[in-house]
Structures are given as structure tokens and as C-alpha cells.
Amino acid sequence: MGRVTIPSSDAAGNAPGVVRVPGPEPDWQPAPALGYHVGKNPAFQVSPWQYAASFYRIVAGLTPPLEAVAARLRLEVERTWEELGEVDVALFRIRGTEFALSRFAHHEEPRLFVWLNRSQRDVETALDLLLGALGVGREAVAFIEDQMGDQHSGTPG
């Protein structure tokens, strides 16, 4: 093997092996530009929820607040964003059935959306499983997918 040479500090006093990355260009927009890649920034950032939501579909809405549902199931709620703004999200599994709960963070009338993994076909059984874990009945369901059509099936939040 050859001899390894470790460089010493440079004239500016930077540590050896440290490469200084310059700040952003003045005309670059923030990377998470809320769904529209405009401007000169070469990076476009996608939120973890935007990525995860592609594996789920909205199947229902619940009337209880997210905080109550999360407290009952001892879930951690994460704040993230998507095209329409900030979103509070919890992803979890009950007996092998994968769910997500989401609500827009700053809407006056917060709606709690129930998402089901796209691989799960039996929506009614999944809802019964969730409601049973929550200790509530069908009165907690604000709507189900049949009542909303396909208009929301691909929109995170």
C-alpha cells in the first residue's frame, strides 16, 4: 500500500479534508416550492408524506379529532407538508392492515382523512378494524369513499 498523506489546515484555517459548500445562489427559490418546480434551484424537495401517500388511498373521514385518535392508539403525529400546505400525519398498522391518518394543519374545519394501503382491498373490514381499535362505532365516520367518489383519491392531506 502507498503512503497516506493527511493535509494540514489551509491558509484560511479550515480543517483538513473539509470542503466548504457555498450558500445558495441568490435567485434560487426554496426547494420545497409547494408542488411547482419554478425558478433556478436545481433541487426540488418532496415531503415524506407526499412520497408515502402514493402507497395509500383515502377511504373515509372521521369526526373525532386527530389528537384524540392518536392518544387512544398512542401514535406519534408528524408535521410535514404537501402541495396544499402543512399536514399532520400518522402512519400505523393494526393486525397487518396499514393505515394513515391526515389532516391539514391550518384549516378552520379540520377534516381527519383515513387512508388505507392500496394493497388492502376490503375497505369495510379495515374500517371496522380501525373503529374497533378506537372503541367507537360507525357514528364516528363522517364519510366513506363511495360518498366522495374519486375526486380525492390521489390528493394527500
N, CA and C atoms as a LAMMPS dump frame, in Angstrom:
ITEM: TIMESTEP
0
ITEM: NUMBER OF ATOMS
471
ITEM: BOX BOUNDS ff ff ff
-5.0000000000000000e+02 5.0000000000000000e+02
-5.0000000000000000e+02 5.0000000000000000e+02
-5.0000000000000000e+02 5.0000000000000000e+02
ITEM: ATOMS id mol type element x y z
1 1 1 N 0.832 -1.18 0
2 1 2 C 0 0 0
3 1 3 C 0.874 1.239 0
4 2 1 N 0.332 2.271 -0.603
5 2 2 C 1.05 3.529 -0.635
6 2 3 C 0.898 4.279 0.67
7 3 1 N 1.667 5.302 0.779
8 3 2 C 1.643 6.127 1.97
9 3 3 C 0.491 7.123 1.879
10 4 1 N -0.28 7.297 2.984
11 4 2 C -1.403 8.227 3.029
12 4 3 C -0.919 9.528 3.638
13 5 1 N -1.195 10.606 2.943
14 5 2 C -0.817 11.921 3.441
15 5 3 C -2.078 12.661 3.856
16 6 1 N -2.093 13.15 5.079
17 6 2 C -3.225 13.927 5.581
18 6 3 C -2.862 15.395 5.449
19 7 1 N -3.686 16.136 4.696
20 7 2 C -3.354 17.548 4.508
21 7 3 C -3.496 18.33 5.809
22 8 1 N -2.694 19.36 5.914
23 8 2 C -2.799 20.233 7.083
24 8 3 C -3.818 21.323 6.786
25 9 1 N -4.1 22.142 7.768
26 9 2 C -5.059 23.232 7.591
27 9 3 C -4.623 24.121 6.447
28 10 1 N -5.621 24.687 5.756
29 10 2 C -5.285 25.597 4.676
30 10 3 C -5.026 26.998 5.229
31 11 1 N -4.76 27.918 4.343
32 11 2 C -4.425 29.28 4.754
33 11 3 C -5.572 29.959 5.499
34 12 1 N -6.815 29.543 5.23
35 12 2 C -7.97 30.156 5.894
36 12 3 C -8.259 29.504 7.242
37 13 1 N -7.49 28.467 7.602
38 13 2 C -7.683 27.809 8.888
39 13 3 C -8.718 26.701 8.874
40 14 1 N -9.185 26.302 7.687
41 14 2 C -10.154 25.21 7.601
42 14 3 C -9.497 23.89 7.966
43 15 1 N -10.248 23.015 8.595
44 15 2 C -9.736 21.706 8.998
45 15 3 C -9.375 20.893 7.763
46 16 1 N -8.431 19.975 7.932
47 16 2 C -8.029 19.154 6.789
48 16 3 C -9.185 18.288 6.296
49 17 1 N -9.296 18.178 4.986
50 17 2 C -10.31 17.332 4.391
51 17 3 C -11.71 17.921 4.378
52 18 1 N -11.892 19.126 4.905
53 18 2 C -13.211 19.747 4.935
54 18 3 C -13.376 20.609 3.69
55 19 1 N -14.432 20.347 2.969
56 19 2 C -14.72 21.129 1.773
57 19 3 C -15.845 22.092 2.113
58 20 1 N -15.622 23.343 1.864
59 20 2 C -16.626 24.36 2.15
60 20 3 C -17.637 24.405 1.019
61 21 1 N -18.92 24.25 1.366
62 21 2 C -20.002 24.33 0.385
63 21 3 C -20.548 25.75 0.429
64 22 1 N -20.588 26.416 -0.709
65 22 2 C -21.109 27.787 -0.696
66 22 3 C -22.607 27.801 -0.414
67 23 1 N -23.101 28.933 0.02
68 23 2 C -24.536 29.099 0.26
69 23 3 C -25.307 29.067 -1.045
70 24 1 N -26.635 29.167 -0.963
71 24 2 C -27.447 29.107 -2.179
72 24 3 C -27.237 30.342 -3.05
73 25 1 N -27.504 30.163 -4.312
74 25 2 C -27.455 31.291 -5.237
75 25 3 C -28.609 32.235 -4.888
76 26 1 N -28.43 33.537 -5.05
77 26 2 C -29.464 34.494 -4.643
78 26 3 C -30.807 34.308 -5.355
79 27 1 N -30.801 33.781 -6.579
80 27 2 C -32.054 33.644 -7.326
81 27 3 C -32.68 32.251 -7.218
82 28 1 N -32.207 31.424 -6.291
83 28 2 C -32.791 30.093 -6.097
84 28 3 C -33.961 30.174 -5.13
85 29 1 N -35.079 29.596 -5.514
86 29 2 C -36.245 29.511 -4.638
87 29 3 C -36.026 28.373 -3.642
88 30 1 N -36.79 28.333 -2.536
89 30 2 C -36.69 27.196 -1.614
90 30 3 C -37.011 25.895 -2.352
91 31 1 N -36.342 24.82 -2.005
92 31 2 C -36.534 23.534 -2.685
93 31 3 C -37.95 22.992 -2.542
94 32 1 N -38.598 23.07 -1.347
95 32 2 C -39.988 22.598 -1.278
96 32 3 C -40.942 23.699 -1.719
97 33 1 N -40.935 24.011 -3.016
98 33 2 C -41.711 25.128 -3.544
99 33 3 C -43.173 24.755 -3.749
100 34 1 N -43.722 23.985 -2.808
101 34 2 C -45.14 23.632 -2.779
102 34 3 C -45.673 23.139 -4.118
103 35 1 N -44.97 22.186 -4.695
104 35 2 C -45.507 21.48 -5.843
105 35 3 C -45.17 22.043 -7.204
106 36 1 N -44.601 23.206 -7.257
107 36 2 C -44.303 23.795 -8.548
108 36 3 C -42.807 24.017 -8.654
109 37 1 N -42.168 23.298 -9.563
110 37 2 C -40.728 23.476 -9.733
111 37 3 C -40.524 24.629 -10.701
112 38 1 N -40.459 25.811 -10.142
113 38 2 C -40.211 27.014 -10.919
114 38 3 C -38.965 27.661 -10.348
115 39 1 N -38.313 28.445 -11.146
116 39 2 C -37.11 29.105 -10.669
117 39 3 C -35.871 28.348 -11.086
118 40 1 N -34.764 28.73 -10.494
119 40 2 C -33.475 28.213 -10.942
120 40 3 C -32.846 27.193 -10.017
121 41 1 N -33.425 26.943 -8.861
122 41 2 C -32.861 25.946 -7.953
123 41 3 C -32.924 24.578 -8.624
124 42 1 N -31.79 23.875 -8.746
125 42 2 C -31.818 22.564 -9.402
126 42 3 C -32.471 21.476 -8.547
127 43 1 N -32.671 21.735 -7.259
128 43 2 C -33.265 20.73 -6.369
129 43 3 C -34.752 21.011 -6.177
130 44 1 N -35.533 19.948 -6.166
131 44 2 C -36.954 20.036 -5.834
132 44 3 C -37.2 19.025 -4.735
133 45 1 N -37.574 19.492 -3.562
134 45 2 C -37.747 18.623 -2.402
135 45 3 C -39.183 18.14 -2.298
136 46 1 N -39.336 16.843 -2.027
137 46 2 C -40.644 16.23 -1.823
138 46 3 C -40.744 15.85 -0.358
139 47 1 N -41.904 16.1 0.241
140 47 2 C -42.066 15.758 1.651
141 47 3 C -42.202 14.249 1.816
142 48 1 N -41.854 13.743 2.996
143 48 2 C -42.045 12.307 3.247
144 48 3 C -43.505 11.887 3.057
145 49 1 N -44.445 12.747 3.418
146 49 2 C -45.856 12.406 3.261
147 49 3 C -46.245 12.317 1.797
148 50 1 N -45.744 13.24 0.961
149 50 2 C -46.064 13.168 -0.461
150 50 3 C -45.602 11.837 -1.043
151 51 1 N -44.453 11.382 -0.616
152 51 2 C -43.944 10.098 -1.089
153 51 3 C -44.798 8.961 -0.544
154 52 1 N -45.04 8.947 0.76
155 52 2 C -45.79 7.853 1.392
156 52 3 C -47.223 7.787 0.881
157 53 1 N -47.846 8.934 0.636
158 53 2 C -49.252 8.962 0.219
159 53 3 C -49.479 8.23 -1.093
160 54 1 N -48.453 8.1 -1.903
161 54 2 C -48.63 7.394 -3.172
162 54 3 C -48.929 5.908 -2.959
163 55 1 N -48.657 5.392 -1.768
164 55 2 C -48.929 3.989 -1.457
165 55 3 C -50.293 3.796 -0.79
166 56 1 N -51.025 4.886 -0.576
167 56 2 C -52.297 4.852 0.139
168 56 3 C -53.395 5.489 -0.703
169 57 1 N -54.636 5.236 -0.305
170 57 2 C -55.784 5.901 -0.911
171 57 3 C -56.742 6.306 0.207
172 58 1 N -57.418 7.439 0.02
173 58 2 C -58.393 7.885 1.017
174 58 3 C -59.599 6.959 0.944
175 59 1 N -60.021 6.463 2.105
176 59 2 C -61.189 5.582 2.135
177 59 3 C -62.317 6.142 2.992
178 60 1 N -62.004 7.086 3.878
179 60 2 C -63.044 7.607 4.769
180 60 3 C -62.562 8.877 5.452
181 61 1 N -63.506 9.515 6.122
182 61 2 C -63.206 10.63 7.007
183 61 3 C -63.803 10.323 8.365
184 62 1 N -63.129 10.765 9.407
185 62 2 C -63.618 10.55 10.771
186 62 3 C -63.982 11.885 11.406
187 63 1 N -64.951 11.855 12.328
188 63 2 C -65.342 13.068 13.039
189 63 3 C -64.482 13.353 14.268
190 64 1 N -63.938 12.348 14.976
191 64 2 C -63.094 12.68 16.13
192 64 3 C -61.819 13.406 15.685
193 65 1 N -61.29 14.276 16.525
194 65 2 C -60.052 14.979 16.174
195 65 3 C -58.85 14.037 16.161
196 66 1 N -57.87 14.401 15.374
197 66 2 C -56.654 13.594 15.261
198 66 3 C -55.994 13.381 16.616
199 67 1 N -56.004 14.411 17.464
200 67 2 C -55.358 14.291 18.776
201 67 3 C -55.982 13.17 19.604
202 68 1 N -57.309 13.053 19.56
203 68 2 C -57.998 12.014 20.333
204 68 3 C -57.694 10.624 19.785
205 69 1 N -57.682 10.5 18.469
206 69 2 C -57.381 9.211 17.839
207 69 3 C -55.939 8.812 18.132
208 70 1 N -55.025 9.769 17.982
209 70 2 C -53.611 9.486 18.244
210 70 3 C -53.381 9.12 19.704
211 71 1 N -54.063 9.806 20.613
212 71 2 C -53.91 9.499 22.041
213 71 3 C -54.42 8.091 22.345
214 72 1 N -55.553 7.722 21.778
215 72 2 C -56.125 6.395 22.019
216 72 3 C -55.169 5.293 21.561
217 73 1 N -54.582 5.471 20.377
218 73 2 C -53.706 4.447 19.808
219 73 3 C -52.232 4.662 20.162
220 74 1 N -51.968 5.712 20.937
221 74 2 C -50.597 6.077 21.327
222 74 3 C -49.687 6.265 20.106
223 75 1 N -50.189 7.01 19.149
224 75 2 C -49.46 7.288 17.916
225 75 3 C -48.675 8.587 18.033
226 76 1 N -47.586 8.661 17.328
227 76 2 C -46.848 9.909 17.156
228 76 3 C -47.383 10.582 15.896
229 77 1 N -47.737 11.839 15.998
230 77 2 C -48.209 12.604 14.85
231 77 3 C -47.052 13.458 14.356
232 78 1 N -46.83 13.417 13.051
233 78 2 C -45.727 14.166 12.456
234 78 3 C -46.272 15.306 11.608
235 79 1 N -45.609 16.453 11.68
236 79 2 C -45.978 17.597 10.846
237 79 3 C -45.081 17.566 9.616
238 80 1 N -45.715 17.607 8.455
239 80 2 C -44.99 17.634 7.193
240 80 3 C -45.744 18.581 6.264
241 81 1 N -45.551 18.505 4.991
242 81 2 C -46.247 19.396 4.076
243 81 3 C -46.566 18.65 2.793
244 82 1 N -47.434 19.249 2.017
245 82 2 C -47.751 18.797 0.674
246 82 3 C -48.201 20.016 -0.106
247 83 1 N -48.693 19.825 -1.309
248 83 2 C -48.979 20.955 -2.188
249 83 3 C -49.938 21.99 -1.604
250 84 1 N -50.869 21.561 -0.779
251 84 2 C -51.865 22.49 -0.241
252 84 3 C -51.501 23.063 1.119
253 85 1 N -50.328 22.726 1.63
254 85 2 C -49.896 23.282 2.905
255 85 3 C -49.423 22.227 3.884
256 86 1 N -49.297 22.648 5.148
257 86 2 C -48.808 21.742 6.187
258 86 3 C -49.865 20.701 6.54
259 87 1 N -49.38 19.492 6.833
260 87 2 C -50.251 18.354 7.116
261 87 3 C -49.74 17.643 8.357
262 88 1 N -50.661 17.243 9.23
263 88 2 C -50.332 16.379 10.367
264 88 3 C -50.684 14.955 9.958
265 89 1 N -49.739 14.029 10.153
266 89 2 C -49.879 12.67 9.633
267 89 3 C -49.446 11.656 10.677
268 90 1 N -50.143 10.526 10.709
269 90 2 C -49.717 9.363 11.491
270 90 3 C -49.887 8.131 10.609
271 91 1 N -48.831 7.344 10.486
272 91 2 C -48.867 6.088 9.742
273 91 3 C -48.734 4.957 10.743
274 92 1 N -49.56 3.912 10.589
275 92 2 C -49.547 2.827 11.565
276 92 3 C -50.174 1.577 10.961
277 93 1 N -50.054 0.486 11.688
278 93 2 C -50.577 -0.803 11.259
279 93 3 C -51.393 -1.405 12.394
280 94 1 N -52.546 -1.959 12.072
281 94 2 C -53.36 -2.716 13.027
282 94 3 C -53.581 -4.1 12.425
283 95 1 N -53.076 -5.117 13.097
284 95 2 C -53.224 -6.509 12.646
285 95 3 C -52.893 -6.686 11.172
286 96 1 N -51.799 -6.097 10.739
287 96 2 C -51.342 -6.248 9.363
288 96 3 C -51.986 -5.317 8.357
289 97 1 N -52.966 -4.536 8.771
290 97 2 C -53.617 -3.579 7.876
291 97 3 C -52.96 -2.221 8.068
292 98 1 N -52.46 -1.655 6.974
293 98 2 C -51.717 -0.394 7.04
294 98 3 C -52.642 0.797 6.806
295 99 1 N -52.609 1.716 7.759
296 99 2 C -53.428 2.925 7.731
297 99 3 C -52.536 4.16 7.76
298 100 1 N -53.117 5.267 7.323
299 100 2 C -52.551 6.594 7.552
300 100 3 C -53.72 7.498 7.924
301 101 1 N -53.467 8.418 8.818
302 101 2 C -54.435 9.456 9.166
303 101 3 C -53.804 10.785 8.811
304 102 1 N -54.569 11.693 8.236
305 102 2 C -54.013 13.002 7.905
306 102 3 C -55.071 14.079 8.072
307 103 1 N -54.571 15.274 8.328
308 103 2 C -55.438 16.456 8.343
309 103 3 C -54.565 17.657 8.007
310 104 1 N -55.171 18.619 7.328
311 104 2 C -54.453 19.853 7.041
312 104 3 C -54.3 20.621 8.339
313 105 1 N -53.118 21.113 8.587
314 105 2 C -52.779 21.687 9.887
315 105 3 C -53.501 22.997 10.191
316 106 1 N -53.761 23.806 9.201
317 106 2 C -54.248 25.156 9.483
318 106 3 C -55.634 25.436 8.917
319 107 1 N -56.408 24.407 8.64
320 107 2 C -57.769 24.626 8.15
321 107 3 C -58.7 24.901 9.323
322 108 1 N -59.648 25.803 9.113
323 108 2 C -60.591 26.144 10.185
324 108 3 C -61.424 24.938 10.6
325 109 1 N -61.854 24.14 9.621
326 109 2 C -62.637 22.937 9.91
327 109 3 C -61.756 21.726 9.599
328 110 1 N -60.99 21.274 10.579
329 110 2 C -60.057 20.184 10.287
330 110 3 C -60.792 18.882 9.99
331 111 1 N -60.492 18.303 8.857
332 111 2 C -61.053 17.01 8.493
333 111 3 C -59.991 15.952 8.722
334 112 1 N -60.397 14.851 9.291
335 112 2 C -59.478 13.749 9.529
336 112 3 C -59.716 12.698 8.454
337 113 1 N -58.749 12.551 7.57
338 113 2 C -58.845 11.585 6.49
339 113 3 C -58.231 10.264 6.918
340 114 1 N -58.906 9.174 6.565
341 114 2 C -58.391 7.826 6.797
342 114 3 C -57.913 7.3 5.455
343 115 1 N -56.656 6.903 5.426
344 115 2 C -56.043 6.339 4.233
345 115 3 C -55.779 4.865 4.487
346 116 1 N -55.89 4.07 3.44
347 116 2 C -55.644 2.638 3.519
348 116 3 C -54.607 2.279 2.466
349 117 1 N -53.684 1.403 2.825
350 117 2 C -52.683 0.961 1.862
351 117 3 C -53.395 0.415 0.627
352 118 1 N -52.876 0.769 -0.545
353 118 2 C -53.514 0.365 -1.801
354 118 3 C -53.615 -1.145 -1.962
355 119 1 N -52.784 -1.902 -1.267
356 119 2 C -52.848 -3.367 -1.369
357 119 3 C -54.041 -3.943 -0.605
358 120 1 N -54.623 -3.165 0.292
359 120 2 C -55.783 -3.606 1.074
360 120 3 C -57.05 -3.338 0.264
361 121 1 N -57.801 -4.366 -0.042
362 121 2 C -58.993 -4.211 -0.884
363 121 3 C -60.29 -4.079 -0.092
364 122 1 N -60.376 -4.668 1.071
365 122 2 C -61.629 -4.708 1.827
366 122 3 C -61.725 -3.5 2.764
367 123 1 N -62.292 -2.426 2.242
368 123 2 C -62.387 -1.172 2.988
369 123 3 C -63.267 -1.327 4.221
370 124 1 N -64.392 -1.982 4.093
371 124 2 C -65.319 -2.133 5.221
372 124 3 C -64.672 -2.872 6.387
373 125 1 N -63.967 -3.95 6.091
374 125 2 C -63.29 -4.704 7.151
375 125 3 C -62.2 -3.861 7.795
376 126 1 N -61.465 -3.11 6.972
377 126 2 C -60.407 -2.249 7.504
378 126 3 C -60.994 -1.17 8.41
379 127 1 N -62.092 -0.544 7.989
380 127 2 C -62.731 0.481 8.824
381 127 3 C -63.239 -0.113 10.132
382 128 1 N -63.836 -1.302 10.056
383 128 2 C -64.296 -1.961 11.284
384 128 3 C -63.127 -2.234 12.222
385 129 1 N -62 -2.629 11.664
386 129 2 C -60.8 -2.887 12.46
387 129 3 C -60.33 -1.606 13.154
388 130 1 N -60.282 -0.506 12.41
389 130 2 C -59.86 0.775 12.972
390 130 3 C -60.845 1.264 14.034
391 131 1 N -62.123 1.244 13.715
392 131 2 C -63.133 1.714 14.671
393 131 3 C -63.132 0.868 15.936
394 132 1 N -62.937 -0.434 15.79
395 132 2 C -62.856 -1.309 16.957
396 132 3 C -61.681 -0.953 17.841
397 133 1 N -60.534 -0.679 17.225
398 133 2 C -59.351 -0.286 18
399 133 3 C -59.577 1.052 18.692
400 134 1 N -60.371 1.917 18.066
401 134 2 C -60.662 3.228 18.656
402 134 3 C -61.749 3.158 19.721
403 135 1 N -62.485 2.06 19.758
404 135 2 C -63.559 1.93 20.739
405 135 3 C -64.777 2.768 20.403
406 136 1 N -64.994 3.015 19.104
407 136 2 C -66.143 3.803 18.656
408 136 3 C -66.883 3.025 17.569
409 137 1 N -68.09 3.474 17.253
410 137 2 C -68.886 2.843 16.212
411 137 3 C -68.899 3.662 14.939
412 138 1 N -69.8 3.291 14.048
413 138 2 C -69.91 3.955 12.742
414 138 3 C -70.316 5.423 12.85
415 139 1 N -70.812 5.842 14.01
416 139 2 C -71.164 7.261 14.178
417 139 3 C -69.933 8.161 14.073
418 140 1 N -68.75 7.582 14.205
419 140 2 C -67.508 8.355 14.096
420 140 3 C -67.083 8.578 12.649
421 141 1 N -67.771 7.942 11.706
422 141 2 C -67.418 8.056 10.288
423 141 3 C -68.182 9.226 9.672
424 142 1 N -67.445 10.199 9.151
425 142 2 C -68.057 11.367 8.508
426 142 3 C -68.462 11.051 7.073
427 143 1 N -67.651 10.261 6.38
428 143 2 C -67.946 9.848 5.01
429 143 3 C -67.105 8.626 4.69
430 144 1 N -67.521 7.898 3.664
431 144 2 C -66.722 6.785 3.155
432 144 3 C -66.482 7.013 1.676
433 145 1 N -65.59 6.252 1.091
434 145 2 C -65.161 6.503 -0.279
435 145 3 C -66.307 6.539 -1.281
436 146 1 N -67.347 5.747 -1.104
437 146 2 C -68.477 5.747 -2.036
438 146 3 C -69.182 7.094 -2.071
439 147 1 N -69.145 7.825 -0.972
440 147 2 C -69.834 9.109 -0.883
441 147 3 C -69.021 10.255 -1.458
442 148 1 N -67.723 10.037 -1.659
443 148 2 C -66.889 11.13 -2.144
444 148 3 C -66.398 10.916 -3.56
445 149 1 N -66.611 9.758 -4.138
446 149 2 C -66.162 9.495 -5.49
447 149 3 C -64.655 9.445 -5.561
448 150 1 N -64.138 9.597 -6.741
449 150 2 C -62.69 9.515 -6.938
450 150 3 C -62.019 10.871 -6.889
451 151 1 N -62.752 11.925 -6.564
452 151 2 C -62.182 13.266 -6.62
453 151 3 C -61.009 13.469 -5.671
454 152 1 N -60.953 12.748 -4.55
455 152 2 C -59.872 12.935 -3.587
456 152 3 C -58.897 11.769 -3.557
457 153 1 N -59.067 10.782 -4.407
458 153 2 C -58.329 9.534 -4.248
459 153 3 C -56.826 9.685 -4.388
460 154 1 N -56.337 10.75 -4.984
461 154 2 C -54.9 10.886 -5.111
462 154 3 C -54.333 12.116 -4.452
463 155 1 N -55.114 12.831 -3.704
464 155 2 C -54.656 14.076 -3.102
465 155 3 C -54.23 13.847 -1.666
466 156 1 N -52.925 14.011 -1.36
467 156 2 C -52.502 13.874 0.03
468 156 3 C -53.147 14.942 0.898
469 157 1 N -53.169 14.716 2.204
470 157 2 C -53.634 15.738 3.131
471 157 3 C -54.802 15.321 3.839
